Amino acid sequence: MISNQETFNLSPYMAIYDIVVPKDNMLRQINELVDFSFILEELKTKYCLDNGRNAIPPIRMFKYLLLKAIFDVSDVDLVERSKYDMSFKYFLGMAPEDDVIDSSSLTKFRRLRLQDVSLLDMLIGKTVESALEKNIIKSKTIIVDATHIKARYNQKSPKEFLQEKSKHTRKAVYQVDKSMKEKFPKKNTSNEVKDELAYCEKLIAIIENKPQIAHLPAVKEKLNVLKEAVEDTQEHLNYSTDTDARVGHKTADSSFFGYKTHLAISDERIITAAVVITGEKSDGHYLQELIEKSKVTGMEVETVIADTAYSGKNNLLYTKEQSIQLISKLNPMITQNGRANGKGFDFNKDAGLFVCPAGHLAKRKSKKPDSHPGASARMVYFF
């Protein structure tokens, strides 16, 4: 249950923060600049409002996740650090003597409370709103482009994923004590996930039996990641699958497994909109959505700068209707695509080839003379 009453910290130790957290501290500045109350409005439907025990404030839980993203640490290490790092406790709105949460609460919040929440759009909108209030954004131009993102699992099997994490853990240990190599179990050579799990569990047990090594920060961080990987694999056995990711192409000869993120960025380098799509899809279809999302945040858009992928006929017509200047290099295969029966086929400007509706890239292309006298040669793509 979420408490509807605001609480005030009356701890006699609050003055400590004025001494140990200086005014130029990044977390203090974020706290002073950003009103996080919008988090409560977005997440209140995820909680029961009239019965049950009081939940940990959603704003505090969200701030935990923000700290996790900023400092790139595991749930366990983040909660551990928040016990003694006064800048963390100040940012989280806690008194210096307050107890921290259990790391499992943070994991549950991330997995359950943030489902079906448009977190990306919400955060971008709040960022642009704050930037406009502070008069940081002055331009009316956005730059649009797409960046490739590899999928979390990157086509690795569960066994390969565990092998990678165990390798990182062993390397961290070797930097401290090379003699541990003789004490580690023999590496798994079978293709069975359960055998790799057994190896990782033995490796973890041996390291934990050496507290003088296991408690060193460099080792502890890698060890915690390995332990989480083992737990997740045991529970789900699908750590290597990402059903939404697809194969995309950077060039005709290279590909990647994952997603593309289309970004709209102001002249001041502030992201005004983002759209995440699967890797095989063409870039040009998302210009209109990026412009509309930028406008929703309060951004005025008069000029759009984009690469040749966004120079399609539909985009040219849309920007003309909206009185927006589109600066984009034209490509005849995109702007004047004459495929009469080519519904679902997209042109990949990075590879210079067409992609079929199933996401397969053409194998090659060639020019063929047209059968009609005086007609130009045709470009033919082979799948």
N, C-alpha and C positions, 0 to 999 in steps of 0.2 A: 504494500500500500504506500502511496506517495503522500507525504504530509502536505496539507494545504497552507500551513502556517510557516512564515519565514522564521528562521532561527538566527540568533545573534551569538557570537562567540564572546563570552564574558570571562574567558580565562585570564588570570593575572599575569600570564607569561606572553601575551600577544605582543608586547613591546619588544620582545627578542627579535622579531622579524625586521623591525626598523634598524637593527644593528647588523644582523647577519645577511639580510637580503637587500643589497643596495638598490638605489633607484634606477640604475642602468642595467639591472639584471633582466635578461630577456623574458623570463616568466612573469616578473613583476610588471613589465611593460605590457605584456599580452593581457594580463588581468585588468590593467587600468584602461586599455583601449577597447576591449571586446566585452560586450554584454552577452553572457552565455545563457540568458534566460530562454532564448529561442529553442534550446535543446529540450527544455522541459515541455514546451508546447508540442514539439515534434514527437516526443516519446511517451507522453502521458497515456496514450491509448494502449501502450504495451504493459501497463500496470493496472491493478485493481485500485479503485479510488475510495472504496468505502469499507473494506475489511482486510484483515490480515495484519501482520506486524509491519512496522515502518521499514521501507526499503532504504538501501543506501542511496542518497540523492543522485538522480540520473546525471545531473551536471557534473558531480564529482567523478562519476564513473566515466563520463565522456572525457573529462580532463585527464584521467588515467590513460585512456587510449591516445590522447593527443601527446602526452609525454612519451608513450611507447613509440609513436611514430617519429617524434623529434629525436629521441636518443637511441632508437633502434636496439631495444633490449627485450628480453623475453618477459612474460607475465611475472614469473617468479622473481627475476632480477629487478624488475620495476618495483614490485611491492617491497622487496628487501631494501632497495635504495630509499624508498619513501619513508622508511622508518627513521633514518638519520639525516637525510638531506632536507635542510630547513627550507630551501627554495622550492622543493617539491611540495612540502606540507603547506607552505604559504599559497602556492598556486592552487592546491586542492581545497583551500578554504578550511583547513584543519587547525586546531590549536597545537602548539608544540608538543603537548603531552598526550594528544589523542592517539589511540591505537589505529593501525592501518587495517585494510581489508585483507581477507584471504585471497590468494592469487586465483583460486577456483571461481570466486565471484566475478572477477574480471573476465575470465574465459567465458563464463556463462552469459555475461552481459553482451560480450562481443558476438557470440553465436546466436543468441535468442532475441535479445532486445532490439538489435539493429536490422532484423529481417524486415523486408518490405518498406524500408525507409530510404528515400532518395537522398542519401547522405552526401553524395558528391555535389549534386545541384544545390542542396541546402547550404553546404559550406562555402561553395563558390559565391552563391548569392549573398551570404553574410559578409564575405570578404569584400566584394565589390561595393556593397552598401556602406561598409565602414570606410573604404577608400574614398567614396564619393563624399561622405560626411566630412572627412578630413581634407577634402579638396586635393587629394593625391592624383586622381584621374582627371585630367583636363582635356585629353584628346578625344576625338570622335572617330578614331580609326582602330580597326582590329586586324590582327594578323592571324590567318588561319592556316593550320598545317596538321598533319597526322604523324604520330610517332608509333613505332612498333613496340609492342610489349610482349615479351615471352610469357607463356603460361606458367603458372606456379610450378607445375609438374614437369613441363618441358619434355613430354613424351618419355619420361623415365618410368621404369617399372618400380614397384614397391621395394624390390631388392636393391635396385640401383640407387634409389633415394636414401635408403638406410646406409648403403655403402659410402655414399658421399658424406653423410653426417658423421659416421664413425671415423672416416678418414680425417676430417677436420679435427675431431676430438683427439685422435692419436697424435696428429701434428702438434697440437697445443701442448700435449703432455711431453713429447720429445724435446720441445724447446726448454723444458724445465729439467727433465731427467731422461737422458737417452737410454739408460739401463732398463727402463720400464718396457722396452721393446721385447726383452727376453721373457717378461712376466705375462705379457698379453697372450690371449688364446690364439690358436692357429686360425688364420682367416678362412672364412667359409668359401668353398669352391662349388657348391651345388647351386642349382637355380631355384631352389625352394625358398619362399619367403619365410617360412617358419624356421628354417635353418639360419637365415640371416638375422632373424629376431633373436634366436638363441645366442648367436655370437655377440650381438649388441648388448644383450642382457649380461653376459659374462664380462664383457669389456667394461660396462658401467659398474658392475660389482667390484671388479679389481681396482678401478680408479677410486671408488668411494671408500675402499679399505685403506687407502693412502690419503688420510685427511690433509697431510701437509702439502699434497699436490692438488687434491680435489677442491680445496677451499681457495686456491689462488684464483683471482678474478679472471685471468685469461683462460684458464682451464674450466672454471665453473660455468662460464657463459656457454662454451661449446658443449659441455656435458649436459647442461639443462636443455639445450636444443635437441640433443640426441635423445634424451629421456622423453621429451614431448613427442618426437617422431615415433619412438617405439610405442608409446601409449596410443597415439592416433592410429598407427598401423594395426595394433592389436584390436582396437575398437571398431574400426571401419574397414580395414583391408582394401581401401580404395585411394590411398594417398597419392597414387600416380595417375589418377584419371581426372580429367577436366572435360566434362561432356559438352561444354559450350565452346571450348577453344577450337580453332580451325587453322589449317595450314595456309599461310599467306606468302607472298613472294616479294622480296626486296629487289631482285634482278631476275633475269631469265634463268640464271644458273644457281641462285641461292634462295632458300626459303626459311621461314621461321614458323614455329608452332605457338599460337597464342592470339593476341588481340591487337587492335589499333585504337589509339586514343586520339580523337580529333580535338584540337584545342583552339580556342579563340583567345588571343592575348592583346591587351591594349598596348599603346606605345610606351606606357610606364611599366611594362612587363608584368602586369597583373592578369591572371587568368580570369576571363569573363564568362566562359562556357566550356563545357567538355562533353563529348559523346564517346562512349566506349562501344566498339563493335568487334565482331569476330574477324580474324586475320585475313580471310579470303575476300572480304567485301571491298568494293571500289571506294575511293576517297570522295568522289565528287557528289555523292548523294546527300551529304550531311551539311552542306553549306547553309541551307535555309534554316535547319534546326539550330545551328550554332548562332546564327544571327538573331533568331527569335529568342533563344535562351539569354543571349547577351542583353537584349532589350528588356527582358523580364527583370533582370537584376538592376535595371535603372540606367544602363549604359546607352548613350546616344550613338548610333552607328550611321556615319555618312560615307565612309570609305572602307573597303575590304581589300586586303592584300593577300593573295593566295598563289599557289603554284599552278601549273598547267592542269592538274587533275581536277580543279574546280571550275574549269572554263567551259563546262557543258552548256548546251543550249538552254536547258531548263533554268540553270543558275543565271545565265545572261538575261533571260526574260524576267526572272524573279527580281533581280537587283534593279532592272529598269523600272519595273512596276513600283518598287519601293523607293525609287529615287536615290539609290545607293550606287556609288562608283565602285565597280569591280576591277581591280588591277590584277590581271592574270594572263600569263602567256597562253596563246591559243595553240591547240593541237588539232589538226583536221580529223583525226580519228575519234576525238572526243566531241568537238564542236559540231562537226558535220558527219557524224556517224550515219551512214546510209543503209544500215542493215534492216531491210524491210521485215524480215522474219526473225530478227535477232533478240527477241524478248528474253530478258534474263542474262544476256551476255554483257559483261562489263570490260572496259579496256583498262588494263593495269599499266599505268604510265611508267612505273619503275622498271618493269620487265619489258615494256613495249609490245605486249602480247595481250590477246583477249583471254578472259576467264569465263568458263561455262557456268551455268546455273548451279552445278554441283561443286563448284570451287576449284576445278581442274584448270591448270594453265595450259595454253596451246603449246605444242611441242616445237613448232617452227612456223615460219611464214615465208611466202614467196610472191613475186609479182607475176601475173598472168595477163596476156593481152586480151582485151575484150573482143567478143565475137562480132560485135557491131562495127561497121566501118567508121573510122574517125573517132571512136570512143577511146577514152584513156584506159591504161592498164589497170587491172584490179589487184588488190592485195588479198591474198588467200591465206587463211590460218588453218593449220592442221592440228587436230586433237588426237 
